[in-house]
Amino acid sequence: MRIFIALDIDDAVRARLELFLDGVHGFAPEARWVRPESMHVTLKFIGEKPSDFVDEITRALGYVRAGAIEISFRGYGFFPTSKAPRVFWVGIGAGPELSLLAKSVDETTAALGVPREEHEFSPHLTLARRGGSGAPHWREGDRENPGFQRLQQKLGAMPALEFGTMTAREFFLYQSQPMRGGARYTKIAGFELR
């Protein structure tokens, strides 16, 4: 099973993002755009694991303690850079609670043998990809890429992007199933933030 841990996006924020995507996806038609129903804030990508490990990680995540987190969605950017864009994202504003939750999830999964994150947590909401990994950091093979140039020009002429604020009250263990037209994400278990 291919699994990851993430926060869901509430319906009001998702609706504003969907309206925005409808207006801009034509400026980068070769990109793979994320379907609005699939949007989430990844805390930890784990990868392929057997079902008995999924049971083990579900139990372990039940011990993670964190409070509800207020998150705002605004601004945008490109990974790894705007001159060599591979990923188009919306920014996430949150207090230290979000990074502390990601760190706690990383420590919990590391205790089960999942490799720790190599880089500092960089909260963002991926909207589109053009080839390669969705990772925010520079990767071998990254180079100057005009694929998002028209989108960048369009965004430069728009007012600041604001998609709203939500309060995350739980996080989830998801299964990712590759399918034609993009992966399908299924919630395996939820964990309350209180």
Helices and strands as residue ranges (DSSP letters): E 2-8, H 11-24, G 25-27, E 32-33, G 36-38, E 40-48, H 51-61, E 69-80, E 85-94, H 96-110, E 124-129, G 146-148, H 149-156, E 162-168, E 170-177, E 184-192
